[in-house]
């Protein structure tokens, strides 16, 4: 007998069954973290030979898993909103056009049974959702490849509770009863969720389409986001803030390296660390890493932007002519497309605006880099994620 999946509310470990049947108690909420991808942050920068380097970092080679292997942007969600009856395509489009909202992504959801136990599952497009995933999860290529193949992944707690083994197949009881291969564990950053599948599998299982939506609106208060979203989705919408844990972590200072190996960096991580130490004492390398990720995906999108900005740190030509420098053995005119010039130049620029002096000065310096309050909030939030995950 098939089991129709109940709707996942995924708010403070509560599952609602109003959309499709009975409700079940969700597992303890997974750790809420800001979403960011960092895979390309640690690869070797493009070689510089006097020519403009190709923006190849982090891109999949021909023949590998396609879109799921590519990471082009970072998205930091502020709110997870759940509509028990689902969100229409028109509503999702309206959410994306709301004031302050920069990005939205919807997820399917439902409660199914694996090994006879109830499991809250979300269905996602792996290529799109990966940019919203926690840092270390986004860097786990195997998980995204597995999801793209139609396998499922779970939280570590669910793996233990269900006694799963990576590579084994399990009968999943829902609207249909497919046998799905277990692809491994990963934290997806959505509270109350035990497992994740791709959208094709979601349809097969009969999960509720677009039951929830992650919203990135860094320039607005949570109360404002709540009010705006309710106008679109209605008063029954439930919310969980994804900022809370970030605010707790914000109480600590960002790390400043004092013991950084000297010499030419061999990865973006080393480049960020050495540039902060050499060109702006007191500046955390995590700020440079966050800017590099948000601006270009660490060299994946070198521009020009719609405003004309270029390179891994997205300098405007007029700003580059004033602040561009040669560094780490580079010779000739400073090259905005060369990360060995661009990252130290960004550190030098931020330092001139007091980035290494105090938290208030750092915020002002980041605002000077890009005149938007949401940008300051997003850079600092991502910097704190890097600090937590990589020290």
SEKE-601232 format. One record per atom (N, C-alpha, C): residue in three letters; x, y, z. Coordinates in steps of 0.1 Angstrom, whole numbers, plus 5000, padded with zeros to 4 digits. Layout:
REM SEKE-601232
ALAXYZ;...
END
This chain:
REM SEKE-601232
UNK500849885000;UNK500050005000;UNK500950125000;UNK500650224991;UNK501450344990;UNK501050445001;UNK501950525004;UNK501650625015;UNK501850765009;UNK500750845009;UNK500750975004;UNK501551065013;UNK502551135008;UNK503451225016;UNK502651335022;UNK502951365035;UNK502351485041;UNK503351605039;UNK502751725041;UNK503551845038;UNK504551875048;UNK505651915044;UNK506751955053;UNK506652105056;UNK506552145069;UNK506552285072;UNK507952325076;UNK508752235081;UNK510152265084;UNK510452385091;UNK509652425101;UNK509752535109;UNK509952495123;UNK511052525129;UNK511252485143;UNK510952345146;UNK511252255137;UNK511152115138;UNK509652075140;UNK508752145133;UNK507352105132;UNK506952075118;UNK506251965116;UNK505751925103;UNK504251935103;UNK503752005092;UNK502252015090;UNK501751915081;UNK500651865083;UNK500051775073;UNK498851835066;UNK498551965067;UNK497352025062;UNK497352015047;UNK498452005040;UNK498452015025;UNK498051885019;UNK498451775026;UNK498251645019;UNK497951525028;UNK497551555040;UNK497151445049;UNK497651455063;UNK498151355069;UNK498451355083;UNK499751425085;UNK499951475097;UNK501251545101;UNK502051455109;UNK503351475109;UNK504351395117;UNK505351485123;UNK505851445134;UNK506951525141;UNK508151515133;UNK508751635131;UNK509951645123;UNK511151615132;UNK512251575126;UNK513551555134;UNK513951695139;UNK514951695148;UNK515451825154;UNK515951905142;UNK515752035143;UNK516152125132;UNK517652115130;UNK517952115117;UNK519352115113;UNK519952255115;UNK521252255117;UNK521852385120;UNK521552485109;UNK521052605113;UNK520752715103;UNK521952785101;UNK522452785088;UNK523652865085;UNK523352945072;UNK524153045070;UNK524053115057;UNK524553025046;UNK523953045035;UNK524352965023;UNK525353025015;UNK526352945012;UNK527453005003;UNK528152884997;UNK528652904985;UNK529552804980;UNK530952854980;UNK531852754983;UNK533252794985;UNK534252704977;UNK533652614969;UNK534552524962;UNK535652594955;UNK535252694947;UNK536252764938;UNK537152854946;UNK536852884959;UNK537652974967;UNK538952924970;UNK539152784969;UNK540352724974;UNK541152664962;UNK540752674950;UNK541452624939;UNK542552724935;UNK543452674927;UNK544552754922;UNK544052864914;UNK544552994916;UNK544153104907;UNK544653074893;UNK543953134883;UNK544453114869;UNK545853164868;UNK546753094860;UNK548053134858;UNK548153274851;UNK549153354855;UNK549253484849;UNK550553484840;UNK550353514827;UNK551553524819;UNK551553644810;UNK550953754816;UNK550853874809;UNK549553894801;UNK548853784799;UNK547553794792;UNK546453784802;UNK545253804797;UNK544053794806;UNK543753654809;UNK543753614821;UNK543553474825;UNK542153434822;UNK541953304818;UNK540553254816;UNK539853234829;UNK538653254830;UNK537853234842;UNK537353094843;UNK538253004847;UNK537952864846;UNK537752804860;UNK538052874871;UNK537952814884;UNK536652764887;UNK536552634892;UNK535352584896;UNK534452524886;UNK534752544873;UNK533852494862;UNK534152344860;UNK533052274856;UNK533252134854;UNK533852104840;UNK534652004840;UNK535151964827;UNK534151894818;UNK534351894805;UNK533451834796;UNK533351684800;UNK532151644800;UNK531851494803;UNK531551474818;UNK531751574826;UNK531351554840;UNK529951594842;UNK529451574854;UNK528051624857;UNK527951764854;UNK526851804846;UNK526751934841;UNK526452044851;UNK525252104851;UNK524952214859;UNK525152194874;UNK524952074879;UNK525152054893;UNK526552064897;UNK527552064888;UNK528952074892;UNK529452214891;UNK528552314886;UNK528952444884;UNK528352534895;UNK529252624900;UNK528852714911;UNK529152854906;UNK528152944904;UNK528353074898;UNK528053184908;UNK527353164918;UNK527053274927;UNK526853224941;UNK526853324951;UNK526553284964;UNK525253354968;UNK524353284975;UNK523153344980;UNK522953324995;UNK522653425002;UNK522553415017;UNK521053435020;UNK520353325023;UNK518953345027;UNK518653405040;UNK517653485041;UNK517353545054;UNK516153485060;UNK515253435052;UNK513953375057;UNK513653255049;UNK513053155056;UNK512353045050;UNK510853055053;UNK510153065042;UNK508653085043;UNK507952955038;UNK506952915045;UNK506252785042;UNK504752815040;UNK504252775029;UNK502852785026;UNK502252645025;UNK501452605035;UNK501052465035;UNK500452405023;UNK499752495015;UNK499052455003;UNK499952474990;UNK501152514992;UNK502052524981;UNK502052674976;UNK503052704968;UNK503252834962;UNK503052824947;UNK502252904941;UNK502052904927;UNK503252974920;UNK503352944907;UNK504453004899;UNK504253154899;UNK503053204898;UNK502753344898;UNK503153404911;UNK502853344922;UNK503253394935;UNK504753394937;UNK505453294932;UNK506853294932;UNK507453404924;UNK506953434913;UNK507353544905;UNK507153684912;UNK506053694919;UNK505753814926;UNK506753834938;UNK507053724944;UNK508053734955;UNK509353784950;UNK509753734939;UNK511053784933;UNK511153924930;UNK509953984928;UNK509854134924;UNK509654224936;UNK509454164948;UNK509254254960;UNK510454344963;UNK510154454968;UNK511254544973;UNK512054474983;UNK513354494982;UNK514454434991;UNK514754294987;UNK513954224980;UNK514254084977;UNK515254074966;UNK516354004968;UNK517353984958;UNK517253854951;UNK516853754959;UNK516753614953;UNK515753534960;UNK515153444953;UNK514253344959;UNK514453214953;UNK514153104960;UNK514252974954;UNK513152884962;UNK512352814954;UNK511352734960;UNK511752584961;UNK511252514971;UNK511552374973;UNK510152304974;UNK510152174969;UNK509052084972;UNK509252024986;UNK508151964991;UNK508351905004;UNK507251805007;UNK507551715016;UNK506651615021;UNK507251515030;UNK506451445038;UNK506951345047;UNK506651205041;UNK507751125039;UNK507650995033;UNK508250895043;UNK508250765040;UNK508850665049;UNK510050595042;UNK511050585050;UNK512250515045;UNK512550415057;UNK512750285053;UNK512950185063;UNK511850185074;UNK510650225070;UNK509550225079;UNK509450335088;UNK510250435086;UNK510250555095;UNK509950685087;UNK509250775094;UNK508850895087;UNK510050985085;UNK510151045073;UNK511351135070;UNK510751255063;UNK511151375067;UNK510751495060;UNK511751525049;UNK511251535037;UNK512051545025;UNK511751675017;UNK512751735012;UNK512551845002;UNK513051804989;UNK512451854978;UNK512851834965;UNK513451964959;UNK514551954953;UNK515252074948;UNK515852044934;UNK516152154927;UNK516952154915;UNK518452164920;UNK519252054919;UNK520552064925;UNK521452174920;UNK521352204907;UNK522152304901;UNK521852444907;UNK520552464910;UNK520152594915;UNK520352604930;UNK519952494937;UNK519952494952;UNK521352494958;UNK522352444950;UNK523652434956;UNK524252564960;UNK523852674953;UNK524352804957;UNK523752854970;UNK522652794975;UNK522052834987;UNK522552744999;UNK523252634996;UNK523652545006;UNK524752595015;UNK524852535027;UNK525952565036;UNK527352545030;UNK528352625034;UNK529652615027;UNK530252475025;UNK530352395036;UNK530952265034;UNK530052175025;UNK528752195026;UNK527852115018;UNK528052145003;UNK528152275000;UNK528252314986;UNK529552264980;UNK530552244989;UNK531852194984;UNK531952044982;UNK530851974986;UNK530851824985;UNK530351784971;UNK531251774962;UNK530851744948;UNK530051614947;UNK530451514955;UNK529851384954;UNK528351384957;UNK527951474967;UNK526551484970;UNK525751534959;UNK526251644952;UNK525451704942;UNK525451614929;UNK526451544927;UNK526451444916;UNK525451334919;UNK525351294931;UNK524451184935;UNK523051234933;UNK522751354938;UNK521351414937;UNK520951424922;UNK521951474914;UNK521651484899;UNK521351354893;UNK521851244898;UNK521551114893;UNK520251054898;UNK519651124907;UNK518351074912;UNK518450994926;UNK519651004932;UNK519850944945;UNK519351044956;UNK519351004968;UNK518851094979;UNK520051104989;UNK519951224996;UNK520951245007;UNK520151285019;UNK520851265031;UNK520151295043;UNK521151365053;UNK520551415064;UNK521351475074;UNK522151355081;UNK523151385088;UNK523951285095;UNK523051215106;UNK522251295112;UNK521351235122;UNK520351135116;UNK519751175105;UNK518851085098;UNK519550955093;UNK520750965088;UNK521450855084;UNK521650755096;UNK521950805107;UNK522150715119;UNK520750655123;UNK519750745124;UNK518450695128;UNK517850585119;UNK518050605106;UNK517550515096;UNK518450395093;UNK519650405099;UNK520650295096;UNK520950275081;UNK521250385075;UNK521550385061;UNK522950355058;UNK523250315046;UNK524650285041;UNK524850345027;UNK525850425026;UNK526050495013;UNK526250395002;UNK525550414991;UNK525650324980;UNK524550214979;UNK523850194991;UNK522750094991;UNK521450154987;UNK520550074982;UNK519250124978;UNK518150094988;UNK517150184989;UNK516150164999;UNK514750194993;UNK513750124998;UNK512450144993;UNK511850275000;UNK511350364992;UNK510750484998;UNK509250484996;UNK508550485006;UNK507050485006;UNK506450615005;UNK505750644994;UNK505150774992;UNK504050754983;UNK503750854973;UNK502750834963;UNK503050714954;UNK504350694953;UNK504850574946;UNK505850504955;UNK506350394952;UNK507350324961;UNK508650294953;UNK509350394949;UNK510650364942;UNK511750324951;UNK512650254945;UNK513850214953;UNK514950314949;UNK515450384959;UNK516350494957;UNK517750464963;UNK518750494956;UNK520150484961;UNK520450594971;UNK521150554982;UNK521550654992;UNK522850714988;UNK522950844986;UNK524150914980;UNK525050964991;UNK524650975004;UNK525451025014;UNK524751125023;UNK525551185032;UNK525051285041;UNK525451425038;UNK524651525042;UNK524951665040;UNK523951745047;UNK524351855053;UNK523451955059;UNK522952045049;UNK521652065047;UNK521152145036;UNK520752285042;UNK520852305055;UNK520552435060;UNK519152475061;UNK518152385059;UNK516752415060;UNK516252345072;UNK515752415082;UNK515352365095;UNK514252255093;UNK514452145101;UNK513452045101;UNK513451945090;UNK514451955081;UNK514551865069;UNK515551755072;UNK515051625069;UNK515851515071;UNK516651465058;UNK515951485046;UNK516551435034;UNK516251525022;UNK516951505011;UNK516751584999;UNK516851494987;UNK515951524977;UNK516051464964;UNK515951564954;UNK516151524941;UNK515951624930;UNK514551634926;UNK514251734918;UNK512851764915;UNK512151654907;UNK512951574899;UNK512351464891;UNK511851354901;UNK512651324911;UNK512351224921;UNK511151284930;UNK511251414932;UNK510151474940;UNK508751454934;UNK508651464921;UNK507451444914;UNK507051304915;UNK507951214914;UNK507751064915;UNK507151034928;UNK507651094939;UNK507251064952;UNK505951134956;UNK505551234948;UNK504351304951;UNK504451414961;UNK505651464963;UNK505851574972;UNK505051694968;UNK504751784978;UNK503951904975;UNK504852004968;UNK504452044955;UNK505252134948;UNK505352274954;UNK506552324955;UNK506852454960;UNK506152484973;UNK506352394983;UNK505752424996;UNK506452535004;UNK507652555001;UNK508452655008;UNK509352734999;UNK509752845004;UNK510652934996;UNK511752995005;UNK512952995001;UNK514053065007;UNK514153195001;UNK514253305009;UNK514253445004;UNK515453515009;UNK516153575000;UNK517353665003;UNK516953805002;UNK516853875014;UNK516554015014;UNK517354085024;UNK518654095022;UNK519654145032;UNK519454295036;UNK518654375028;UNK518554515032;UNK517254545040;UNK516554445043;UNK515254465050;UNK515254395064;UNK514454455073;UNK514254395086;UNK513354265084;UNK513454175094;UNK512654055093;UNK511154085093;UNK510754185101;UNK509354225102;UNK508954275088;UNK509754355081;UNK509354405068;UNK509254285058;UNK510154195058;UNK510154075049;UNK508853995052;UNK508553975065;UNK507353905069;UNK506053965063;UNK505954095065;UNK504754175060;UNK504654165045;UNK505754185038;UNK505754185023;UNK505354045018;UNK505953935024;UNK505653805019;UNK504253765022;UNK503753805033;UNK502353765037;UNK501353825027;UNK501653945021;UNK500754005012;UNK500653914999;UNK501653844997;UNK501653754985;UNK501153614988;UNK501653554999;UNK501253415002;UNK500153405012;UNK499753505018;UNK498553495028;UNK499053485042;UNK498053505051;UNK498253505065;UNK498653375071;UNK498453265064;UNK498753135070;UNK500253095068;UNK500953175061;UNK502353155059;UNK503153145072;UNK504053055073;UNK504953045085;UNK506353075081;UNK507053135090;UNK508353185088;UNK509353135098;UNK510653115094;UNK511753095103;UNK512853185098;UNK513453255107;UNK514553345104;UNK515853255103;UNK516553285092;UNK517853215091;UNK519053315095;UNK518653425100;UNK519653525105;UNK520053495119;UNK519253435127;UNK519453425141;UNK520853375145;UNK521253255139;UNK522553205142;UNK523653295137;UNK523453355126;UNK524453455121;UNK524653565131;UNK523653615137;UNK523753715147;UNK524453675159;UNK524253545163;UNK524953495175;UNK526453495172;UNK526853445160;UNK528253435156;UNK528853575154;UNK528053675151;UNK528553805149;UNK529053865161;UNK528753815173;UNK529253865185;UNK530753855187;UNK531353755179;UNK532753735179;UNK533453815168;UNK534753845169;UNK535453915159;UNK535853825148;UNK535953875136;UNK536453795124;UNK537953765127;UNK538453655122;UNK539853615125;UNK540753695116;UNK541853735123;UNK542953805116;UNK544253715117;UNK544753675106;UNK545953585106;UNK547253665109;UNK548053605117;UNK549353665120;UNK550453565115;UNK550153445114;UNK551153345110;UNK550753285096;UNK551053365086;UNK550653325072;UNK551953295064;UNK552053175058;UNK553353145050;UNK553553255040;UNK554853285038;UNK555253385028;UNK555453315015;UNK555553395004;UNK555753334991;UNK554553354982;UNK554653304970;UNK553553324961;UNK552453224964;UNK551253274966;UNK550153184970;UNK549853084959;UNK549352964963;UNK549052864953;UNK547552834952;UNK546752904960;UNK545352884960;UNK544653024963;UNK543353034960;UNK542653154964;UNK542653174979;UNK542553064987;UNK542553075001;UNK543853135006;UNK544953095001;UNK546253145005;UNK546353295000;UNK545853324988;UNK545853454983;UNK545153554991;UNK543953514996;UNK543153605005;UNK543953625018;UNK544453515024;UNK545153525037;UNK546453615036;UNK547253595026;UNK548453665024;UNK548153815021;UNK547153835013;UNK546853975009;UNK546454055021;UNK545553995029;UNK545154065041;UNK546254095050;UNK547153995052;UNK548254015062;UNK549254125057;UNK549554125044;UNK550654205038;UNK550054345035;UNK548854355030;UNK548354485025;UNK547354555034;UNK546954485045;UNK546054555054;UNK546054485067;UNK546954505075;UNK547054445089;UNK545854485097;UNK545254385103;UNK544054405110;UNK542754365102;UNK542854355089;UNK541754305081;UNK541654155081;UNK540454105083;UNK540353955082;UNK540353915068;UNK541053805065;UNK541053745052;UNK539653705047;UNK538753675057;UNK537453635053;UNK536653745046;UNK536953865048;UNK536253975041;UNK536653975027;UNK537953955024;UNK538453945010;UNK537753825003;UNK537753715010;UNK537153595005;UNK535653615001;UNK534953685010;UNK533553705008;UNK533353804996;UNK534153904995;UNK533953994984;UNK534253924971;UNK535353844971;UNK535753774959;UNK534653674954;UNK534053614964;UNK532953514961;UNK531753584956;UNK531253694963;UNK530053764959;UNK530253834945;UNK531453894943;UNK531653974931;UNK531753884919;UNK532553774920;UNK532853704907;UNK532853554909;UNK532453504921;UNK532553354923;UNK533953314922;UNK534853394927;UNK536353364927;UNK536853344913;UNK536553444905;UNK537153444891;UNK536253364881;UNK535053314884;UNK534253254875;UNK533553344865;UNK533153464870;UNK532453564863;UNK533353694863;UNK534253704853;UNK535153814854;UNK534653944848;UNK533453944843;UNK532854074837;UNK533154094823;UNK532854204817;UNK532454324825;UNK530954304830;UNK530754364842;UNK529354364847;UNK528554474840;UNK527254484843;UNK526454574836;UNK526854724839;UNK527654734850;UNK528154874853;UNK529554894847;UNK530154784842;UNK531554794836;UNK532654744845;UNK532354684856;UNK533354634865;UNK533954514859;UNK535254494863;UNK536054384857;UNK536854304868;UNK537154184864;UNK538154104872;UNK537554024884;UNK538353954891;UNK537853864902;UNK537353954914;UNK537754074915;UNK537254154926;UNK536354274921;UNK536054274908;UNK535154364901;UNK535454504904;UNK536554554899;UNK536954694900;UNK536354774888;UNK535854894890;UNK535554984879;UNK536855034874;UNK536955054861;UNK538255094855;UNK538755224861;UNK537955314864;UNK538455444871;UNK539055414884;UNK538355324892;UNK538955284905;UNK540255214904;UNK540255124894;UNK541455044892;UNK542655134888;UNK542455234880;UNK543555324876;UNK544155394888;UNK543355404899;UNK543955474911;UNK544455374921;UNK543855254922;UNK544255164932;UNK544955034928;UNK544955004915;UNK545554884910;UNK547054874913;UNK547554764918;UNK548954744921;UNK549454614916;UNK550754604914;UNK551354474911;UNK551754404924;UNK551554274925;UNK551954204938;UNK552354064935;UNK552954004945;UNK553353864944;UNK554153824931;UNK555053914928;UNK556053894917;UNK555553924903;UNK554253984902;UNK553754024889;UNK554554144884;UNK554654154871;UNK555354274866;UNK554554334855;UNK554954454850;UNK554154524840;UNK553054604847;UNK552154664839;UNK551054744844;UNK550154654852;UNK549554694863;UNK548654614871;UNK547554564862;UNK547154444864;UNK546154374855;UNK544954344863;UNK543854414861;UNK542654394868;UNK542054254867;UNK542454184857;UNK541954044855;UNK542853944862;UNK543953984867;UNK544953894874;UNK544653894889;UNK544253774894;UNK543953774908;UNK545053814917;UNK546353784912;UNK547553824920;UNK547753974922;UNK547054044913;UNK547054194914;UNK545754234920;UNK544654174916;UNK543354234920;UNK543054214935;UNK543354094941;UNK543054074955;UNK543854164964;UNK545154174962;UNK545954274970;UNK545454414968;UNK545054444956;UNK544554584954;UNK543254604962;UNK542454504963;UNK541254524971;UNK541554544985;UNK542554464990;UNK542954485004;UNK543554625007;UNK544354674997;UNK544954804998;UNK543854914999;UNK542854894990;UNK541754984989;UNK540954995002;UNK540554875007;UNK539754865019;UNK540554925031;UNK541854905031;UNK542654955042;UNK542755105042;UNK542755165031;UNK542755305030;UNK541555375036;UNK540455295036;UNK539255345042;UNK539055295056;UNK540055235062;UNK540055205076;UNK539555065080;UNK539554975070;UNK539054835072;UNK539654755083;UNK540954785086;UNK541654715096;UNK541654775109;UNK540854875111;UNK540854955124;UNK539854915134;UNK538554895129;UNK537454865138;UNK536354815130;UNK535354755137;UNK534154695131;UNK533354805123;UNK533254925129;UNK532555025123;UNK533255075110;UNK534555085111;UNK535355125100;UNK535355025089;UNK535254895093;UNK535254795083;UNK533954805075;UNK532854825082;UNK531554835075;UNK531554955066;UNK532155065070;UNK532155185061;UNK533055155049;UNK534155085051;UNK535055055040;UNK534354965030;UNK533554865034;UNK532854775025;UNK531754855018;UNK531154945025;UNK530155035018;UNK530855115007;UNK532055165010;UNK532855235000;UNK533155154988;UNK533255024990;UNK533554934979;UNK532354914970;UNK531154904976;UNK529954894969;UNK528854964977;UNK528355074972;UNK527555164980;UNK526055114982;UNK525955004990;UNK524654944993;UNK524754885007;UNK523754915015;UNK523754855028;UNK523554705028;UNK522754655018;UNK522554505017;UNK523854445014;UNK524754505006;UNK526054455002;UNK526954435015;UNK526954535023;UNK527754535035;UNK527254415044;UNK525954395045;UNK525354295053;UNK525754155047;UNK525654145034;UNK525954015028;UNK527453975029;UNK528354075027;UNK529754045028;UNK530054005042;UNK529554075052;UNK529954035066;UNK529353905070;UNK528153875065;UNK527553745068;UNK528353635062;UNK528753645050;UNK529553545044;UNK530953535050;UNK531453645054;UNK532753645061;UNK532653565074;UNK531553575081;UNK531453505093;UNK531253355090;UNK530653315079;UNK530553175076;UNK531953115073;UNK532753195065;UNK534053145063;UNK534853135076;UNK534653225085;UNK535353225098;UNK534953105106;UNK533653065106;UNK533252955113;UNK533752825107;UNK533652815094;UNK533952685087;UNK535452665085;UNK536252775083;UNK537652755080;UNK538652835089;UNK538052895099;UNK538952965109;UNK539653075103;
END
